[in-house]
Amino acid sequence: MAFSSGRLVAYAIIGGIVSALSGALRLFLSAESFVPFQAYSSMAFGVVTIIIGVTILLRIKSSPCTFNMEGTGTISQQKEPRQKIDFRAFSLGFSRGLAVCPPLLALLLYSLPFAAPIDGLIIALLFGIGTVVSPLLLLGGVTGCLLNKAPLFRKWIAIFGGGILIVLGLITLLTAILAL
């Protein structure tokens, strides 16, 4: 939910900018003018993804674990107060949302001549809501539930996930650099 909220905020900002500048954008905007923005926002997304992957891996090494010597001998992690929203997931979603996908770009460009100034914001938000309501949301909830039931797998899944995030961030960063 935090990741999707970040994407929705980014889509709302992009839609708001398109709405506010719709008159000027009609004269000067083309699909080719978004290429530098796409490259730089993809670079930012790659860097944010790498940073989040590294922090996940560093958090694993520094996580305090204590062994329960009485009874079963299971590992229990010390509880820390939970935040209301995961800022790392939000920033990952926000940076991903700023890398405007081609369907959103086409929708916003198509709506420029016909839309009222507020319509760009509404169209971007509706597009974002449409992408949020997906099987990925259900899959994330099920995965979180399963990880709560199998705490011994958390460490290995976190290592694997952190490594995947670093690799995906590097690929995104290299692709963006080569696109310039």
FENVENJO-V746288 format. One record per helix or strand. SS is the DSSP state (~ for helix, > for strand). FROM is the first residue (numbers start at 1). TO is the last residue. If there is no record, write none. Layout:
SS|FROM|TO + SS|FROM|TO
//
This chain:
~|2|20 + ~|22|28 + ~|31|61 + >|65|67 + >|75|77 + ~|87|98 + ~|102|111 + ~|119|132 + ~|135|149 + ~|151|179
//
